[in-house]
């Protein structure tokens, strides 16, 4: 567990606790007051326990809390049991982290051992200075607390960035605590490496994960996933939408508003807007609601090229999962998307589109359940179709991906650091650049040698086995 940064203040009626806990899920927040002065807070991956110098209300209904997504601060206001009482030393944070028992023992100058061995078969855990404090039946109370300390100021420590536009520093501990299952670069050994060294580590892990027997078996039994090859994505009926010379998508269907236009139209939405028979570039009521809940941000991109290229990588991973689940995401979908996308899993940056697509194909052949070159080619064609439809189609895919990530215990943090920002940014993305990207993706011819694996030789083995 990570200990969050926090501060306390007071007025005559209440104590206010402000915790810096970015990227938490508010539905997981647990906060309780016990013994009148002990506050415990938990929201994965954070835990805090403080001991107040005075008593406050224990009833949850009297507590108020507000979470600011932008700043990542949770503000909790707890009424005092005796209004007007002055709580001393609320600015001495270290003192608040130590239980009164520990303070008392330290003041006597005779620290006691946490465990006292009395014999080979008996271990006693004293919980106070009173040797006779045990219950009459001989049992003892165990304090399940652990040592805490005031966190160092992260600004004073070297930082490695992660996430959209390299905007998030100091998130390594959170990734290790929450998202280690889906973010391979989260380990301390890898997260602090320079980008080039990290790329070497990533390729080594991809090589180690590629299973020749798995690839051969899937190729020999390709008829078992014929339904996946034949499945039509939801945009199939609208993939012929034209893109005019300016790069803007055009069709007979009225285009939907973006974030700035959504709120004023919420009341006019049809109740049947989510039961339409075709997937097109208009937003459903559910999607409109998601748009209004996105953070309101503007971006100054450090590397526009990298931002657009990473979008292709993320879309490829999404389209792979969508096709292999035939449009019905599963509990494994978030894991699949993160594993296939080297952007999400490794915070990878690529010098060119061919190198990015080569990595996407490598990962689609190394990690998920279905490992087929033909399938990867179909997924790439799905990506082309989405790009052809323009930014609204891209946004619909990102919103769907966001919902998948938000439901996953480990991947929700990755969604916060990548997908949420992409959902906001893509609304102002250049249509001309997206059209140019579509043209470039369409021109690329993927060949098996780009993976640096002997796929052609394995194909021959599969033919002999079939």
LINNOR-V554326 format. One record per pair of residues at least 24 apart in sequence whose C-alpha atoms are under 7 Angstrom apart, sorted by sequence separation. I is the first residue (numbers start at 1). GAP is how many residues later the second one is. D is the distance in Angstrom with one decimal. If there is no record, write none. Layout:
BEGIN
((I | GAP | D) (I | GAP | D))
END
This chain:
BEGIN
((34 | 24 | 6.4) (56 | 24 | 4.2) (57 | 24 | 5.3) (317 | 24 | 5.4) (340 | 24 | 5.6) (399 | 24 | 6.7) (33 | 25 | 5.0) (55 | 25 | 6.3) (56 | 25 | 4.6) (256 | 25 | 6.8) (398 | 25 | 6.0) (55 | 26 | 5.6) (255 | 26 | 6.2) (256 | 26 | 4.8) (262 | 26 | 6.4) (255 | 27 | 5.7) (256 | 27 | 6.2) (314 | 27 | 5.6) (313 | 28 | 5.8) (339 | 28 | 6.8) (395 | 28 | 6.0) (263 | 29 | 6.7) (314 | 29 | 6.9) (262 | 30 | 6.9) (313 | 30 | 6.8) (395 | 31 | 6.7) (160 | 32 | 6.1) (259 | 32 | 5.7) (336 | 32 | 6.2) (54 | 33 | 5.8) (259 | 33 | 6.4) (310 | 33 | 6.2) (53 | 34 | 5.8) (53 | 35 | 6.4) (391 | 35 | 6.6) (391 | 36 | 6.8) (391 | 40 | 6.9) (237 | 41 | 6.9) (390 | 41 | 6.9) (4 | 42 | 6.1) (238 | 42 | 6.0) (2 | 43 | 5.8) (3 | 43 | 5.5) (306 | 43 | 6.4) (313 | 43 | 6.9) (1 | 44 | 5.4) (2 | 44 | 4.6) (3 | 44 | 5.4) (4 | 44 | 6.9) (52 | 44 | 6.3) (235 | 44 | 5.3) (306 | 44 | 6.9) (309 | 44 | 6.6) (390 | 44 | 7.0) (1 | 45 | 5.5) (2 | 45 | 6.1) (3 | 45 | 5.8) (51 | 45 | 5.1) (234 | 45 | 5.2) (235 | 45 | 6.2) (1 | 46 | 6.0) (50 | 46 | 5.3) (51 | 46 | 6.3) (50 | 47 | 4.9) (313 | 47 | 6.5) (387 | 47 | 6.7) (388 | 47 | 7.0) (49 | 48 | 6.6) (51 | 48 | 6.1) (23 | 49 | 6.7) (22 | 50 | 3.9) (388 | 50 | 6.3) (21 | 51 | 5.4) (22 | 51 | 6.8) (97 | 51 | 6.2) (387 | 51 | 5.6) (20 | 52 | 5.8) (21 | 52 | 5.8) (97 | 52 | 6.9) (20 | 53 | 4.5) (21 | 53 | 6.8) (19 | 54 | 5.5) (20 | 54 | 6.5) (384 | 54 | 6.1) (18 | 55 | 6.5) (19 | 55 | 5.2) (94 | 55 | 6.3) (18 | 56 | 5.7) (19 | 56 | 6.5) (94 | 56 | 6.0) (18 | 57 | 4.5) (93 | 57 | 6.8) (384 | 57 | 6.8) (17 | 58 | 5.8) (18 | 58 | 6.3) (384 | 58 | 6.7) (16 | 59 | 7.0) (17 | 59 | 5.1) (320 | 59 | 5.5) (16 | 60 | 5.7) (17 | 60 | 6.4) (319 | 60 | 5.8) (16 | 61 | 4.5) (15 | 62 | 5.8) (16 | 62 | 6.4) (14 | 63 | 6.5) (15 | 63 | 5.3) (316 | 63 | 6.5) (319 | 63 | 6.5) (14 | 64 | 5.4) (15 | 64 | 6.3) (316 | 64 | 6.5) (319 | 64 | 6.7) (14 | 65 | 4.0) (15 | 65 | 6.7) (13 | 66 | 5.8) (14 | 66 | 4.9) (13 | 67 | 5.7) (316 | 67 | 6.0) (315 | 68 | 6.3) (13 | 70 | 4.8) (334 | 70 | 6.0) (344 | 70 | 6.8) (12 | 71 | 5.7) (13 | 71 | 6.2) (334 | 71 | 5.5) (12 | 72 | 4.5) (12 | 73 | 6.8) (334 | 74 | 6.5) (334 | 77 | 6.3) (9 | 81 | 6.8) (8 | 82 | 6.0) (8 | 83 | 6.8) (318 | 83 | 6.8) (362 | 89 | 5.6) (233 | 90 | 6.9) (358 | 92 | 5.7) (358 | 93 | 5.8) (228 | 95 | 6.4) (231 | 95 | 6.5) (228 | 96 | 5.9) (228 | 98 | 6.7) (281 | 111 | 5.6) (281 | 112 | 5.5) (287 | 112 | 6.9) (294 | 126 | 6.9) (45 | 129 | 6.5) (294 | 130 | 6.9) (45 | 132 | 6.0) (45 | 133 | 6.2) (165 | 136 | 6.1) (165 | 137 | 6.4) (249 | 140 | 6.1) (249 | 141 | 5.5) (165 | 142 | 7.0) (248 | 142 | 7.0) (5 | 146 | 6.3) (229 | 146 | 6.8) (239 | 146 | 5.7) (3 | 148 | 7.0) (241 | 148 | 6.1) (239 | 150 | 6.4) (218 | 152 | 6.9) (182 | 153 | 5.9) (218 | 153 | 6.4) (219 | 153 | 6.5) (218 | 154 | 6.6) (210 | 155 | 6.8) (211 | 155 | 6.7) (182 | 156 | 5.8) (210 | 156 | 4.3) (215 | 156 | 5.9) (182 | 157 | 6.3) (206 | 157 | 6.7) (209 | 157 | 5.5) (215 | 157 | 6.9) (209 | 158 | 6.8) (185 | 160 | 6.6) (206 | 160 | 6.5) (183 | 161 | 6.9) (184 | 161 | 5.6) (185 | 161 | 5.1) (183 | 162 | 4.3) (184 | 162 | 6.2) (182 | 163 | 6.3) (183 | 163 | 6.5) (258 | 169 | 6.5) (248 | 183 | 5.6) (163 | 184 | 6.7) (247 | 184 | 5.0) (162 | 185 | 6.2) (247 | 185 | 4.6) (246 | 186 | 6.6) (247 | 188 | 5.8) (182 | 228 | 6.9) (181 | 229 | 6.7) (182 | 229 | 6.5) (179 | 231 | 4.5) (178 | 232 | 5.4) (179 | 232 | 6.0) (179 | 234 | 6.8) (216 | 242 | 6.3) (220 | 242 | 5.4) (216 | 243 | 6.9) (219 | 243 | 6.4) (220 | 243 | 7.0) (216 | 246 | 5.3) (220 | 246 | 5.6) (164 | 253 | 6.3) (163 | 254 | 4.9) (164 | 254 | 4.9) (163 | 255 | 5.2) (164 | 257 | 6.4) (23 | 390 | 6.2) (23 | 393 | 6.6))
END
